[in-house]
Amino acid sequence: MSRMDSSSANGAVAALTAAGVDFRLHQHPPARNFDELHLTGLNIETSAKTLAFTLADGRVVLAAIPGTARLRYPKLAAALGVSRSALRPADEDALAGLGMLPGGVAPFTTAEVTLLIERSLLDLPVLYCGGGSPELSVELSPTALLEVMPGAVVADLCADEPLAQ
């Protein structure tokens, strides 16, 4: 298990540490989007990206999907039981409340959130995902992700066609 010193701790790393799961941290040049993912040096085929949203009632929703996939907003809205128009991208203040920065959103936090996980991610042997900042990725098993976030909802969230590589 890897840990960071307290000066660089964030909500994502705190959640992993608190859960006691095995994980590895990877530091790399900032990678804030799909086009910069290659900068991490990690396997894109087993990468997950996490999109953050806020709902009208103030809830924060995280959606973890494969790094090469496209989120289908109607599927996300249906899984949450809300209309598509209720989904708003989380702003920097909402992310700061999770202990995260834009471009480094993780699918785990110590904050109160609703997490949805694309079903296909659970079939991967290992996941590489955001670690709370654009310069940090986390390597862990899908099982560990579910241990960190036991209330996660597993659903079909993605379009059939992947992003162009």
Backbone as JSON Lines, residues from 0, in Angstrom:
{"i":0,"aa":"M","n":[0.85,-1.16,0.0],"ca":[0.0,0.0,0.0],"c":[0.89,1.22,0.0]}
{"i":1,"aa":"S","n":[0.54,2.2,-0.78],"ca":[1.3,3.44,-0.84],"c":[0.54,4.54,-0.13]}
{"i":2,"aa":"R","n":[1.29,5.46,0.45],"ca":[0.68,6.63,1.08],"c":[1.5,7.85,0.72]}
{"i":3,"aa":"M","n":[0.85,9.01,0.78],"ca":[1.54,10.27,0.55],"c":[1.75,10.91,1.91]}
{"i":4,"aa":"D","n":[2.69,11.85,2.01],"ca":[2.84,12.55,3.28],"c":[1.65,13.48,3.48]}
{"i":5,"aa":"S","n":[1.47,13.92,4.73],"ca":[0.26,14.68,5.07],"c":[0.17,16.0,4.32]}
{"i":6,"aa":"S","n":[1.29,16.55,3.88],"ca":[1.24,17.84,3.18],"c":[0.6,17.72,1.81]}
{"i":7,"aa":"S","n":[0.56,16.53,1.24],"ca":[-0.03,16.38,-0.09],"c":[-1.26,15.47,-0.06]}
{"i":8,"aa":"A","n":[-1.76,15.17,1.13],"ca":[-2.94,14.31,1.24],"c":[-4.16,15.01,0.65]}
{"i":9,"aa":"N","n":[-5.09,14.23,0.13],"ca":[-6.33,14.78,-0.42],"c":[-7.47,13.84,-0.07]}
{"i":10,"aa":"G","n":[-8.68,14.21,-0.44],"ca":[-9.85,13.4,-0.11],"c":[-9.79,11.99,-0.67]}
{"i":11,"aa":"A","n":[-9.23,11.84,-1.86],"ca":[-9.15,10.52,-2.48],"c":[-8.18,9.62,-1.72]}
{"i":12,"aa":"V","n":[-6.99,10.12,-1.47],"ca":[-5.98,9.33,-0.77],"c":[-6.45,9.03,0.65]}
{"i":13,"aa":"A","n":[-7.11,9.99,1.29],"ca":[-7.63,9.78,2.64],"c":[-8.65,8.64,2.65]}
{"i":14,"aa":"A","n":[-9.5,8.57,1.64],"ca":[-10.5,7.5,1.57],"c":[-9.84,6.14,1.41]}
{"i":15,"aa":"L","n":[-8.82,6.05,0.57],"ca":[-8.1,4.79,0.37],"c":[-7.41,4.36,1.66]}
{"i":16,"aa":"T","n":[-6.75,5.3,2.3],"ca":[-6.04,5.0,3.53],"c":[-7.01,4.54,4.62]}
{"i":17,"aa":"A","n":[-8.13,5.25,4.76],"ca":[-9.11,4.9,5.78],"c":[-9.71,3.51,5.55]}
{"i":18,"aa":"A","n":[-9.88,3.13,4.29],"ca":[-10.47,1.83,3.97],"c":[-9.47,0.69,4.14]}
{"i":19,"aa":"G","n":[-8.19,1.0,4.14],"ca":[-7.17,-0.02,4.32],"c":[-7.0,-0.96,3.14]}
{"i":20,"aa":"V","n":[-7.34,-0.5,1.95],"ca":[-7.2,-1.34,0.75],"c":[-5.81,-1.19,0.15]}
{"i":21,"aa":"D","n":[-5.42,-2.16,-0.66],"ca":[-4.15,-2.07,-1.37],"c":[-4.31,-1.13,-2.56]}
{"i":22,"aa":"F","n":[-3.34,-0.25,-2.72],"ca":[-3.33,0.67,-3.85],"c":[-1.91,1.15,-4.08]}
{"i":23,"aa":"R","n":[-1.7,1.71,-5.26],"ca":[-0.4,2.29,-5.6],"c":[-0.66,3.66,-6.21]}
{"i":24,"aa":"L","n":[0.15,4.63,-5.81],"ca":[0.05,5.98,-6.36],"c":[1.07,6.15,-7.47]}
{"i":25,"aa":"H","n":[0.66,6.84,-8.53],"ca":[1.55,7.13,-9.67],"c":[1.55,8.64,-9.88]}
{"i":26,"aa":"Q","n":[2.71,9.26,-9.73],"ca":[2.83,10.69,-10.02],"c":[3.33,10.85,-11.45]}
{"i":27,"aa":"H","n":[2.83,11.87,-12.15],"ca":[3.13,12.06,-13.56],"c":[2.84,13.51,-13.95]}
{"i":28,"aa":"P","n":[3.22,13.91,-15.16],"ca":[2.84,15.26,-15.61],"c":[1.32,15.4,-15.6]}
{"i":29,"aa":"P","n":[0.8,16.61,-15.46],"ca":[-0.65,16.81,-15.41],"c":[-1.36,16.19,-16.62]}
{"i":30,"aa":"A","n":[-2.41,15.44,-16.34],"ca":[-3.25,14.84,-17.38],"c":[-4.69,15.15,-17.0]}
{"i":31,"aa":"R","n":[-5.28,16.12,-17.67],"ca":[-6.61,16.61,-17.31],"c":[-7.74,16.11,-18.21]}
{"i":32,"aa":"N","n":[-7.39,15.43,-19.31],"ca":[-8.43,14.99,-20.23],"c":[-7.93,13.8,-21.04]}
{"i":33,"aa":"F","n":[-8.8,13.28,-21.89],"ca":[-8.48,12.1,-22.68],"c":[-7.23,12.3,-23.53]}
{"i":34,"aa":"D","n":[-7.1,13.48,-24.14],"ca":[-5.96,13.74,-25.02],"c":[-4.63,13.77,-24.28]}
{"i":35,"aa":"E","n":[-4.66,14.01,-22.98],"ca":[-3.44,14.05,-22.17],"c":[-3.19,12.76,-21.4]}
{"i":36,"aa":"L","n":[-4.08,11.79,-21.53],"ca":[-3.97,10.55,-20.76],"c":[-2.66,9.83,-21.0]}
{"i":37,"aa":"H","n":[-2.12,9.92,-22.21],"ca":[-0.86,9.24,-22.51],"c":[0.29,9.75,-21.65]}
{"i":38,"aa":"L","n":[0.17,10.96,-21.11],"ca":[1.23,11.53,-20.27],"c":[1.42,10.76,-18.97]}
{"i":39,"aa":"T","n":[0.41,9.99,-18.57],"ca":[0.52,9.25,-17.32],"c":[1.44,8.05,-17.45]}
{"i":40,"aa":"G","n":[1.6,7.53,-18.68],"ca":[2.39,6.33,-18.87],"c":[1.66,5.06,-18.42]}
{"i":41,"aa":"L","n":[0.38,5.18,-18.1],"ca":[-0.39,4.04,-17.62],"c":[-1.23,3.46,-18.75]}
{"i":42,"aa":"N","n":[-1.69,2.24,-18.58],"ca":[-2.44,1.53,-19.6],"c":[-3.82,2.17,-19.81]}
{"i":43,"aa":"I","n":[-4.02,2.76,-20.96],"ca":[-5.29,3.44,-21.25],"c":[-6.46,2.45,-21.28]}
{"i":44,"aa":"E","n":[-6.2,1.2,-21.63],"ca":[-7.27,0.21,-21.72],"c":[-7.85,-0.16,-20.36]}
{"i":45,"aa":"T","n":[-7.11,0.09,-19.29],"ca":[-7.62,-0.2,-17.95],"c":[-7.76,1.08,-17.12]}
{"i":46,"aa":"S","n":[-7.84,2.21,-17.81],"ca":[-8.01,3.47,-17.1],"c":[-9.5,3.77,-16.91]}
{"i":47,"aa":"A","n":[-9.8,4.46,-15.84],"ca":[-11.16,4.92,-15.57],"c":[-11.12,6.42,-15.39]}
{"i":48,"aa":"K","n":[-12.11,7.1,-15.93],"ca":[-12.23,8.54,-15.67],"c":[-13.47,8.73,-14.81]}
{"i":49,"aa":"T","n":[-13.39,9.73,-13.97],"ca":[-14.51,10.01,-13.07],"c":[-15.04,11.4,-13.37]}
{"i":50,"aa":"L","n":[-16.31,11.48,-13.69],"ca":[-16.97,12.75,-13.98],"c":[-17.79,13.13,-12.75]}
{"i":51,"aa":"A","n":[-17.73,14.4,-12.38],"ca":[-18.42,14.87,-11.18],"c":[-19.57,15.8,-11.56]}
{"i":52,"aa":"F","n":[-20.7,15.61,-10.89],"ca":[-21.9,16.4,-11.13],"c":[-22.49,16.85,-9.8]}
{"i":53,"aa":"T","n":[-23.28,17.91,-9.86],"ca":[-24.09,18.3,-8.71],"c":[-25.55,18.28,-9.15]}
{"i":54,"aa":"L","n":[-26.41,17.93,-8.22],"ca":[-27.84,17.91,-8.47],"c":[-28.47,19.12,-7.8]}
{"i":55,"aa":"A","n":[-29.7,19.42,-8.16],"ca":[-30.38,20.6,-7.63],"c":[-30.46,20.6,-6.11]}
{"i":56,"aa":"D","n":[-30.52,19.41,-5.51],"ca":[-30.61,19.33,-4.05],"c":[-29.24,19.44,-3.37]}
{"i":57,"aa":"G","n":[-28.2,19.68,-4.17],"ca":[-26.86,19.86,-3.62],"c":[-26.02,18.61,-3.55]}
{"i":58,"aa":"R","n":[-26.62,17.45,-3.83],"ca":[-25.84,16.21,-3.81],"c":[-24.77,16.24,-4.89]}
{"i":59,"aa":"V","n":[-23.63,15.64,-4.55],"ca":[-22.55,15.46,-5.53],"c":[-22.61,14.02,-6.01]}
{"i":60,"aa":"V","n":[-22.52,13.86,-7.32],"ca":[-22.56,12.54,-7.96],"c":[-21.26,12.34,-8.71]}
{"i":61,"aa":"L","n":[-20.64,11.18,-8.52],"ca":[-19.45,10.8,-9.28],"c":[-19.83,9.64,-10.18]}
{"i":62,"aa":"A","n":[-19.39,9.69,-11.43],"ca":[-19.64,8.62,-12.39],"c":[-18.3,8.13,-12.91]}
{"i":63,"aa":"A","n":[-17.96,6.88,-12.59],"ca":[-16.7,6.28,-13.03],"c":[-16.98,5.43,-14.26]}
{"i":64,"aa":"I","n":[-16.28,5.76,-15.35],"ca":[-16.47,5.04,-16.61],"c":[-15.09,4.75,-17.22]}
{"i":65,"aa":"P","n":[-15.0,3.8,-18.16],"ca":[-13.72,3.54,-18.81],"c":[-13.16,4.81,-19.45]}
{"i":66,"aa":"G","n":[-11.84,4.95,-19.42],"ca":[-11.19,6.14,-19.97],"c":[-11.44,6.34,-21.44]}
{"i":67,"aa":"T","n":[-11.73,5.27,-22.16],"ca":[-11.96,5.36,-23.6],"c":[-13.45,5.44,-23.95]}
{"i":68,"aa":"A","n":[-14.31,5.5,-22.95],"ca":[-15.76,5.45,-23.19],"c":[-16.39,6.84,-23.16]}
{"i":69,"aa":"R","n":[-17.6,6.9,-23.69],"ca":[-18.42,8.11,-23.65],"c":[-19.57,7.88,-22.68]}
{"i":70,"aa":"L","n":[-19.75,8.81,-21.77],"ca":[-20.88,8.75,-20.85],"c":[-22.17,9.03,-21.61]}
{"i":71,"aa":"R","n":[-23.19,8.24,-21.36],"ca":[-24.53,8.5,-21.89],"c":[-25.31,9.18,-20.77]}
{"i":72,"aa":"Y","n":[-25.52,10.48,-20.91],"ca":[-26.19,11.25,-19.87],"c":[-27.59,10.72,-19.54]}
{"i":73,"aa":"P","n":[-28.39,10.31,-20.53],"ca":[-29.7,9.76,-20.18],"c":[-29.6,8.5,-19.3]}
{"i":74,"aa":"K","n":[-28.58,7.68,-19.53],"ca":[-28.4,6.48,-18.7],"c":[-28.02,6.87,-17.27]}
{"i":75,"aa":"L","n":[-27.15,7.87,-17.14],"ca":[-26.77,8.34,-15.8],"c":[-27.99,8.91,-15.08]}
{"i":76,"aa":"A","n":[-28.74,9.75,-15.77],"ca":[-29.93,10.36,-15.16],"c":[-30.92,9.28,-14.73]}
{"i":77,"aa":"A","n":[-31.14,8.28,-15.58],"ca":[-32.07,7.2,-15.24],"c":[-31.6,6.43,-14.02]}
{"i":78,"aa":"A","n":[-30.3,6.15,-13.94],"ca":[-29.76,5.41,-12.79],"c":[-29.93,6.2,-11.49]}
{"i":79,"aa":"L","n":[-29.94,7.53,-11.61],"ca":[-30.11,8.39,-10.44],"c":[-31.57,8.71,-10.15]}
{"i":80,"aa":"G","n":[-32.45,8.42,-11.1],"ca":[-33.86,8.75,-10.94],"c":[-34.14,10.23,-11.06]}
{"i":81,"aa":"V","n":[-33.35,10.92,-11.89],"ca":[-33.54,12.36,-12.11],"c":[-33.64,12.62,-13.61]}
{"i":82,"aa":"S","n":[-34.04,13.83,-13.98],"ca":[-34.06,14.18,-15.39],"c":[-32.65,14.54,-15.85]}
{"i":83,"aa":"R","n":[-32.43,14.45,-17.14],"ca":[-31.13,14.81,-17.71],"c":[-30.78,16.25,-17.37]}
{"i":84,"aa":"S","n":[-31.75,17.12,-17.37],"ca":[-31.5,18.54,-17.1],"c":[-31.09,18.8,-15.65]}
{"i":85,"aa":"A","n":[-31.28,17.81,-14.77],"ca":[-30.88,17.98,-13.36],"c":[-29.38,17.79,-13.15]}
{"i":86,"aa":"L","n":[-28.69,17.24,-14.15],"ca":[-27.25,16.99,-14.04],"c":[-26.47,18.23,-14.43]}
{"i":87,"aa":"R","n":[-25.69,18.74,-13.51],"ca":[-24.84,19.91,-13.75],"c":[-23.4,19.53,-13.45]}
{"i":88,"aa":"P","n":[-22.45,19.87,-14.32],"ca":[-21.04,19.59,-14.0],"c":[-20.67,20.24,-12.66]}
{"i":89,"aa":"A","n":[-19.98,19.5,-11.83],"ca":[-19.54,20.03,-10.54],"c":[-18.52,21.14,-10.78]}
{"i":90,"aa":"D","n":[-18.63,22.22,-10.04],"ca":[-17.67,23.32,-10.19],"c":[-16.47,23.1,-9.25]}
{"i":91,"aa":"E","n":[-15.51,24.01,-9.33],"ca":[-14.29,23.87,-8.53],"c":[-14.58,23.86,-7.04]}
{"i":92,"aa":"D","n":[-15.58,24.62,-6.59],"ca":[-15.93,24.63,-5.17],"c":[-16.45,23.26,-4.72]}
{"i":93,"aa":"A","n":[-17.28,22.65,-5.55],"ca":[-17.79,21.32,-5.21],"c":[-16.66,20.31,-5.14]}
{"i":94,"aa":"L","n":[-15.72,20.39,-6.09],"ca":[-14.57,19.48,-6.08],"c":[-13.69,19.73,-4.87]}
{"i":95,"aa":"A","n":[-13.5,21.0,-4.53],"ca":[-12.7,21.33,-3.34],"c":[-13.32,20.73,-2.09]}
{"i":96,"aa":"G","n":[-14.65,20.68,-2.04],"ca":[-15.33,20.05,-0.91],"c":[-15.07,18.56,-0.81]}
{"i":97,"aa":"L","n":[-14.64,17.97,-1.91],"ca":[-14.27,16.55,-1.94],"c":[-12.78,16.36,-1.69]}
{"i":98,"aa":"G","n":[-12.04,17.47,-1.62],"ca":[-10.59,17.38,-1.48],"c":[-9.93,17.04,-2.8]}
{"i":99,"aa":"M","n":[-10.51,17.51,-3.91],"ca":[-9.99,17.19,-5.24],"c":[-9.89,18.44,-6.11]}
{"i":100,"aa":"L","n":[-9.1,18.3,-7.18],"ca":[-8.92,19.37,-8.15],"c":[-9.49,18.95,-9.5]}
{"i":101,"aa":"P","n":[-9.94,19.91,-10.33],"ca":[-10.39,19.57,-11.68],"c":[-9.29,18.83,-12.44]}
{"i":102,"aa":"G","n":[-9.68,17.82,-13.19],"ca":[-8.72,17.05,-13.97],"c":[-8.12,15.89,-13.2]}
{"i":103,"aa":"G","n":[-8.48,15.75,-11.93],"ca":[-7.94,14.65,-11.14],"c":[-8.99,13.99,-10.27]}
{"i":104,"aa":"V","n":[-10.25,14.07,-10.69],"ca":[-11.34,13.55,-9.87],"c":[-11.21,12.04,-9.73]}
{"i":105,"aa":"A","n":[-11.34,11.58,-8.5],"ca":[-11.25,10.16,-8.18],"c":[-12.65,9.6,-7.92]}
{"i":106,"aa":"P","n":[-12.82,8.29,-8.09],"ca":[-14.12,7.68,-7.79],"c":[-14.29,7.31,-6.32]}
{"i":107,"aa":"F","n":[-13.49,7.9,-5.46],"ca":[-13.59,7.64,-4.02],"c":[-13.21,8.89,-3.26]}
{"i":108,"aa":"T","n":[-13.86,9.06,-2.11],"ca":[-13.62,10.23,-1.27],"c":[-14.17,9.93,0.11]}
{"i":109,"aa":"T","n":[-13.76,10.71,1.09],"ca":[-14.34,10.58,2.43],"c":[-15.61,11.41,2.54]}
{"i":110,"aa":"A","n":[-15.88,12.27,1.57],"ca":[-17.08,13.12,1.58],"c":[-18.31,12.29,1.21]}
{"i":111,"aa":"E","n":[-19.47,12.82,1.55],"ca":[-20.74,12.18,1.22],"c":[-21.06,12.42,-0.26]}
{"i":112,"aa":"V","n":[-21.03,11.37,-1.06],"ca":[-21.32,11.46,-2.49],"c":[-22.12,10.23,-2.92]}
{"i":113,"aa":"T","n":[-22.7,10.32,-4.1],"ca":[-23.3,9.16,-4.75],"c":[-22.33,8.76,-5.86]}
{"i":114,"aa":"L","n":[-21.89,7.5,-5.84],"ca":[-20.97,7.0,-6.86],"c":[-21.69,5.98,-7.73]}
{"i":115,"aa":"L","n":[-21.59,6.18,-9.05],"ca":[-22.05,5.2,-10.01],"c":[-20.84,4.69,-10.77]}
{"i":116,"aa":"I","n":[-20.78,3.39,-10.97],"ca":[-19.65,2.75,-11.64],"c":[-20.16,2.02,-12.88]}
{"i":117,"aa":"E","n":[-19.56,2.3,-14.01],"ca":[-19.88,1.57,-15.24],"c":[-19.56,0.09,-15.01]}
{"i":118,"aa":"R","n":[-20.54,-0.74,-15.29],"ca":[-20.45,-2.18,-15.04],"c":[-19.17,-2.82,-15.61]}
{"i":119,"aa":"S","n":[-18.76,-2.42,-16.8],"ca":[-17.61,-3.06,-17.45],"c":[-16.3,-2.84,-16.7]}
{"i":120,"aa":"L","n":[-16.22,-1.81,-15.86],"ca":[-14.98,-1.59,-15.09],"c":[-14.71,-2.73,-14.12]}
{"i":121,"aa":"L","n":[-15.74,-3.39,-13.67],"ca":[-15.56,-4.46,-12.69],"c":[-14.95,-5.71,-13.3]}
{"i":122,"aa":"D","n":[-14.91,-5.79,-14.63],"ca":[-14.32,-6.94,-15.32],"c":[-12.81,-6.79,-15.53]}
{"i":123,"aa":"L","n":[-12.27,-5.62,-15.24],"ca":[-10.84,-5.37,-15.47],"c":[-10.01,-5.95,-14.33]}
{"i":124,"aa":"P","n":[-8.78,-6.39,-14.63],"ca":[-7.92,-6.92,-13.57],"c":[-7.39,-5.83,-12.64]}
{"i":125,"aa":"V","n":[-7.24,-4.63,-13.17],"ca":[-6.72,-3.5,-12.4],"c":[-7.31,-2.22,-12.99]}
{"i":126,"aa":"L","n":[-7.46,-1.2,-12.15],"ca":[-7.94,0.1,-12.6],"c":[-6.89,1.16,-12.33]}
{"i":127,"aa":"Y","n":[-6.75,2.08,-13.27],"ca":[-5.96,3.29,-13.07],"c":[-6.96,4.44,-13.13]}
{"i":128,"aa":"C","n":[-7.02,5.23,-12.07],"ca":[-8.0,6.3,-12.03],"c":[-7.4,7.54,-11.38]}
{"i":129,"aa":"G","n":[-8.14,8.64,-11.46],"ca":[-7.69,9.88,-10.86],"c":[-7.43,9.71,-9.38]}
{"i":130,"aa":"G","n":[-6.47,10.49,-8.89],"ca":[-6.1,10.41,-7.49],"c":[-6.34,11.7,-6.72]}
{"i":131,"aa":"G","n":[-7.17,12.58,-7.25],"ca":[-7.49,13.81,-6.55],"c":[-6.86,15.05,-7.15]}
{"i":132,"aa":"S","n":[-5.83,14.87,-7.98],"ca":[-5.2,15.99,-8.67],"c":[-4.75,15.52,-10.05]}
{"i":133,"aa":"P","n":[-4.54,16.44,-11.0],"ca":[-4.17,16.03,-12.36],"c":[-2.8,15.34,-12.45]}
{"i":134,"aa":"E","n":[-1.99,15.46,-11.41],"ca":[-0.64,14.88,-11.42],"c":[-0.57,13.54,-10.71]}
{"i":135,"aa":"L","n":[-1.71,13.01,-10.29],"ca":[-1.71,11.8,-9.48],"c":[-2.76,10.81,-9.97]}
{"i":136,"aa":"S","n":[-2.33,9.57,-10.2],"ca":[-3.26,8.5,-10.54],"c":[-3.13,7.4,-9.49]}
{"i":137,"aa":"V","n":[-4.19,6.64,-9.35],"ca":[-4.22,5.54,-8.39],"c":[-4.41,4.25,-9.16]}
{"i":138,"aa":"E","n":[-3.68,3.24,-8.75],"ca":[-3.82,1.88,-9.27],"c":[-4.44,1.04,-8.17]}
{"i":139,"aa":"L","n":[-5.54,0.38,-8.47],"ca":[-6.18,-0.5,-7.5],"c":[-7.06,-1.49,-8.23]}
{"i":140,"aa":"S","n":[-7.52,-2.49,-7.52],"ca":[-8.41,-3.47,-8.13],"c":[-9.85,-2.96,-8.09]}
{"i":141,"aa":"P","n":[-10.7,-3.44,-9.0],"ca":[-12.11,-3.07,-8.93],"c":[-12.74,-3.48,-7.59]}
{"i":142,"aa":"T","n":[-12.29,-4.6,-7.05],"ca":[-12.8,-5.05,-5.74],"c":[-12.45,-4.03,-4.67]}
{"i":143,"aa":"A","n":[-11.24,-3.5,-4.71],"ca":[-10.83,-2.48,-3.73],"c":[-11.69,-1.23,-3.87]}
{"i":144,"aa":"L","n":[-12.02,-0.85,-5.09],"ca":[-12.89,0.32,-5.3],"c":[-14.23,0.11,-4.6]}
{"i":145,"aa":"L","n":[-14.79,-1.07,-4.74],"ca":[-16.07,-1.35,-4.09],"c":[-15.94,-1.4,-2.57]}
{"i":146,"aa":"E","n":[-14.78,-1.79,-2.07],"ca":[-14.55,-1.78,-0.62],"c":[-14.47,-0.35,-0.09]}
{"i":147,"aa":"V","n":[-13.85,0.53,-0.86],"ca":[-13.72,1.93,-0.44],"c":[-15.08,2.62,-0.49]}
{"i":148,"aa":"M","n":[-15.87,2.31,-1.49],"ca":[-17.17,2.95,-1.71],"c":[-18.27,1.88,-1.74]}
{"i":149,"aa":"P","n":[-18.59,1.28,-0.6],"ca":[-19.53,0.15,-0.58],"c":[-20.95,0.5,-1.03]}
{"i":150,"aa":"G","n":[-21.34,1.75,-1.01],"ca":[-22.67,2.13,-1.45],"c":[-22.76,2.44,-2.93]}
{"i":151,"aa":"A","n":[-21.69,2.17,-3.67],"ca":[-21.67,2.48,-5.11],"c":[-22.77,1.72,-5.85]}
{"i":152,"aa":"V","n":[-23.3,2.38,-6.87],"ca":[-24.3,1.77,-7.74],"c":[-23.6,1.35,-9.02]}
{"i":153,"aa":"V","n":[-23.72,0.08,-9.38],"ca":[-23.13,-0.43,-10.62],"c":[-24.22,-0.39,-11.68]}
{"i":154,"aa":"A","n":[-23.91,0.25,-12.81],"ca":[-24.92,0.44,-13.85],"c":[-24.27,0.51,-15.23]}
{"i":155,"aa":"D","n":[-25.09,0.39,-16.25],"ca":[-24.66,0.57,-17.64],"c":[-24.78,2.06,-17.94]}
{"i":156,"aa":"L","n":[-23.63,2.75,-18.07],"ca":[-23.62,4.21,-18.2],"c":[-23.07,4.72,-19.52]}
{"i":157,"aa":"C","n":[-22.53,3.85,-20.35],"ca":[-21.75,4.32,-21.5],"c":[-22.4,4.06,-22.85]}
{"i":158,"aa":"A","n":[-21.94,4.84,-23.81],"ca":[-22.33,4.65,-25.21],"c":[-21.64,3.41,-25.74]}
{"i":159,"aa":"D","n":[-22.17,2.88,-26.82],"ca":[-21.59,1.68,-27.41],"c":[-20.26,1.94,-28.1]}
{"i":160,"aa":"E","n":[-20.08,3.13,-28.64],"ca":[-18.85,3.43,-29.38],"c":[-17.85,4.14,-28.46]}
{"i":161,"aa":"P","n":[-16.58,3.7,-28.49],"ca":[-15.56,4.35,-27.66],"c":[-15.1,5.67,-28.27]}
{"i":162,"aa":"L","n":[-14.38,6.45,-27.48],"ca":[-13.75,7.66,-27.99],"c":[-12.69,7.28,-29.01]}
{"i":163,"aa":"A","n":[-12.44,8.12,-29.99],"ca":[-11.38,7.87,-30.97],"c":[-10.04,7.96,-30.28]}
{"i":164,"aa":"Q","n":[-9.15,7.03,-30.62],"ca":[-7.83,7.02,-29.97],"c":[-6.77,7.49,-30.92]}
